[in-house]
Amino acid sequence: MLSYRHSFHAGNPADVIKHLVLAEVLSYMTRKDKPFDYIDTHSGAGLFELASSDAQKTQEFEDGIGRLMQYAGDNDAIIRYIEMVKGFNDKKLAFYPGSPKVAEQYLRKQDKGWFFELHPQDLPLLQKNTAHKRSLRVKGEDGFKGLLGLVPPLSRRAVVLMDPPYEIKTDYQKAVKTILKAHKSFTSGTYMIWYPVVDRARIEQMEAELIASGVRNIQLFELATSADTEERGMTASGMIVINPPYVLKNIMDAVLPELVKELAAEDGFFRSIELVAE
């Protein structure tokens, strides 16, 4: 059950939308001096070398961050994201930051980062990649359970990212149920669920469960690099955000058409919707 390794997929279009949204949410949280907690339920190794055999086997980054590095547009959020990635590289693209390293760019001395990872190869890499900062806590535990043990946080401010590999089909429902349970304990947190579109019906079910939950203020942002298909493989991915920053919808309304233009095929599309009003 622990076969998934993100090193094969680092920097692909799914990472682009996931980490751009994450960066914008965390940047917004730093507008106040008050401390906050960042909880990452499925962290991975934290930093990925794009020349590694894993990354080179699939070369998915070439269709994601590799293509976006040539961006000549003027969208501020995309430019900020590219500059953040450039901060991990010299002249050429050699490394891609996973969500722990993206988050680290925004976590201040008063903030805490909590990172969960179970994979026996990725856990020591994550520990190494976060060892330089005492405020970053790595746990070799189940992130679904770990999240529920951390809410509500002492800071009373938190951002949660849940992005399981969805190798097990029940993870789609488990992600929603866990987030809703955490929200019941701590209603003011910002919760993000990343999802892949392999079978559109599963995503529609996730959306329906969230809409029926009674939770307010839910937005969804999706980037499809090609049209939905019955064949095997991911065609799109997105982020569902509960209690998003008030600026996020406008930012993504401008970002997503640009990402479709830069990264998608002719039949690509985007969604930027309010699932549930505030």
C-alpha positions in Angstrom: 0.0 0.0 0.0 3.1 2.3 0.1 4.2 2.0 -3.5 3.4 5.6 -4.5 6.5 7.9 -4.7 6.0 11.5 -5.8 9.5 11.6 -7.3 8.1 10.2 -10.5 5.6 13.0 -10.8 7.3 16.1 -9.3 6.8 19.3 -11.1 3.9 18.1 -13.3 0.8 20.2 -14.1 -0.9 18.8 -11.0 2.0 20.1 -8.8 1.8 23.5 -10.5 -1.8 24.1 -9.5 -1.4 22.5 -6.1 1.6 24.5 -5.1 0.5 27.8 -6.7 -2.7 27.6 -4.6 -0.8 26.6 -1.5 1.7 29.5 -1.9 -1.1 32.0 -2.3 -3.0 30.7 0.8 0.2 30.7 2.9 1.2 34.2 1.7 -2.2 35.5 2.8 -1.8 33.9 6.2 1.4 35.9 6.8 -0.4 39.2 6.4 -1.1 39.0 10.1 1.7 38.7 12.7 -0.2 36.1 14.7 1.3 32.6 14.5 -0.3 29.8 12.5 0.2 26.1 12.1 0.6 24.4 8.7 -0.4 20.7 8.6 0.7 18.6 5.6 -0.9 15.1 5.8 1.0 13.4 2.9 4.3 15.2 2.6 6.5 13.1 0.4 10.3 13.7 0.4 10.0 17.5 0.3 12.5 18.3 -2.5 13.0 16.5 -5.8 16.0 16.3 -8.1 14.7 16.4 -11.7 17.8 14.6 -13.0 17.0 11.5 -10.8 16.1 8.2 -12.5 12.6 8.5 -11.1 11.9 11.9 -12.6 13.7 11.1 -15.8 11.7 7.9 -16.3 8.4 9.8 -16.7 9.7 13.4 -17.4 6.3 14.7 -16.3 8.0 18.0 -15.1 8.6 18.8 -18.8 4.9 19.3 -19.3 4.5 21.3 -16.0 7.1 23.5 -14.4 9.5 22.9 -17.3 7.1 24.5 -19.7 6.0 27.2 -17.3 9.6 28.4 -16.7 9.3 29.9 -20.2 6.3 32.0 -19.1 6.3 35.4 -20.7 2.9 36.6 -19.4 2.2 39.2 -16.7 0.1 37.2 -14.2 1.5 38.2 -10.8 0.6 34.9 -9.0 2.2 32.8 -11.7 5.3 35.0 -11.7 5.5 34.7 -7.9 5.3 30.9 -8.1 8.0 30.7 -10.8 10.3 32.9 -8.7 9.7 30.7 -5.7 10.8 27.6 -7.8 13.8 29.5 -9.1 14.9 30.0 -5.5 15.7 26.3 -5.4 17.8 26.4 -8.5 20.8 28.2 -10.1 20.7 29.0 -13.8 18.8 25.9 -15.0 15.9 23.9 -13.5 17.4 21.1 -11.5 15.2 20.8 -8.4 11.5 21.1 -7.7 10.1 21.8 -4.2 7.4 19.6 -2.8 4.8 21.0 -0.5 7.0 21.0 2.7 9.6 23.2 0.9 6.9 25.4 -0.6 5.4 25.9 2.9 8.8 26.6 4.4 9.2 29.7 2.3 6.2 31.2 4.1 6.5 29.8 7.7 8.0 32.4 10.0 9.8 31.8 13.3 6.5 32.1 15.2 4.8 29.5 12.9 4.9 25.7 13.1 4.9 23.1 10.3 3.7 19.6 10.8 4.6 17.0 8.1 3.3 13.4 8.0 4.9 10.7 5.8 4.8 6.9 6.0 6.9 5.8 3.0 10.1 4.1 4.3 12.2 5.7 1.6 10.6 9.2 1.6 10.4 9.6 5.4 14.2 9.9 6.0 14.5 12.2 3.0 11.8 14.4 4.4 13.5 14.4 7.8 16.8 15.5 6.2 15.1 18.2 4.1 13.5 19.8 7.2 16.1 19.1 9.8 17.6 22.6 9.7 14.5 24.3 11.2 13.3 23.3 14.7 9.8 24.6 14.0 9.3 22.0 11.3 8.0 18.7 12.9 8.1 15.4 10.9 6.1 12.4 11.9 6.3 8.9 10.5 2.6 8.5 11.0 -0.7 8.2 9.2 -1.6 11.8 8.1 -5.3 11.2 8.2 -5.2 10.3 11.9 -2.4 12.8 12.6 -4.5 15.8 11.4 -7.3 14.9 13.8 -4.8 14.9 16.7 -3.6 18.4 15.9 -6.9 20.3 15.7 -7.8 22.7 17.1 -4.2 24.0 17.3 -3.0 26.2 20.1 -2.4 29.1 17.6 -6.1 29.0 16.6 -5.0 29.6 13.1 -4.1 26.8 10.6 -3.8 25.8 7.0 -4.2 22.1 6.2 -3.1 20.4 2.9 -4.4 16.9 2.3 -3.1 15.3 -0.9 -3.1 11.5 -0.6 -1.9 9.4 -3.6 -5.4 8.0 -4.1 -3.8 4.6 -4.8 -6.7 3.1 -2.7 -10.0 4.1 -4.1 -11.5 4.7 -0.6 -9.0 7.6 -0.2 -11.5 9.9 -2.1 -14.1 9.4 0.6 -11.6 9.2 3.4 -10.1 12.5 2.5 -13.5 14.2 2.6 -14.6 12.5 5.8 -11.4 13.3 7.6 -11.5 17.0 6.5 -15.1 17.3 7.6 -14.2 15.7 11.0 -11.3 18.1 11.5 -13.6 21.0 10.5 -16.1 20.0 13.1 -13.3 20.3 15.8 -11.9 23.5 14.3 -14.3 25.4 12.0 -12.1 28.5 11.3 -9.1 26.6 9.7 -8.3 26.7 6.0 -8.6 23.2 4.6 -7.3 22.1 1.2 -7.9 18.8 -0.6 -5.9 18.1 -3.7 -7.6 15.6 -6.1 -6.7 13.9 -9.4 -9.3 13.4 -12.1 -8.9 9.8 -13.3 -12.6 8.9 -12.9 -14.8 12.1 -13.0 -17.6 10.3 -11.1 -15.3 10.1 -8.0 -14.8 13.8 -8.0 -18.5 14.5 -8.4 -19.1 12.3 -5.4 -16.5 14.3 -3.4 -18.2 17.5 -4.4 -21.7 16.2 -3.5 -20.6 15.0 -0.1 -19.0 18.4 0.7 -22.1 20.3 -0.5 -24.4 18.1 1.6 -22.2 18.4 4.7 -23.5 21.8 5.7 -20.0 23.3 5.7 -20.0 26.8 4.3 -17.4 28.7 2.1 -16.0 26.1 -0.2 -14.3 26.8 -3.5 -12.9 24.6 -6.2 -10.0 25.2 -8.6 -9.2 22.7 -11.4 -6.7 22.5 -14.2 -7.5 20.0 -17.0 -4.6 19.5 -19.5 -7.0 17.5 -21.7 -10.6 16.4 -21.8 -12.0 13.8 -19.5 -11.5 10.3 -20.8 -12.6 6.7 -20.0 -9.1 5.5 -20.5 -6.5 5.1 -17.8 -4.6 8.1 -16.6 -5.0 11.5 -15.0 -6.4 14.3 -17.2 -6.9 17.0 -14.6 -6.4 17.8 -11.0 -7.7 20.4 -8.6 -7.8 21.9 -5.2 -10.9 22.1 -3.0 -10.5 24.9 -0.4 -12.7 25.4 2.7 -12.4 28.8 4.2 -10.2 30.2 1.4 -8.7 33.7 1.7 -11.2 36.2 0.3 -8.7 37.1 -2.4 -8.1 33.6 -3.7 -11.1 33.3 -6.1 -10.1 36.5 -8.0 -6.5 35.3 -8.2 -7.4 31.9 -9.6 -9.9 33.3 -12.0 -7.0 35.1 -13.6 -4.4 32.3 -13.1 -6.3 29.3 -14.6 -6.9 30.6 -18.1 -3.2 31.4 -18.3 -2.3 27.9 -17.1 -4.6 26.3 -19.7 -2.9 28.4 -22.4 0.6 27.4 -21.2 0.1 23.7 -20.2 -3.0 22.2 -21.7 -3.8 20.6 -25.1 -6.5 22.1 -27.3 -9.3 20.2 -25.4 -8.0 21.4 -22.0 -10.1 23.5 -19.7 -10.4 24.9 -16.2 -12.9 25.2 -13.4 -13.0 28.0 -10.8 -16.2 27.7 -8.9 -17.9 28.4 -5.6 -19.1 25.0 -4.4 -20.8 26.5 -1.3 -21.3 30.2 -0.5 -19.9 31.7 2.6 
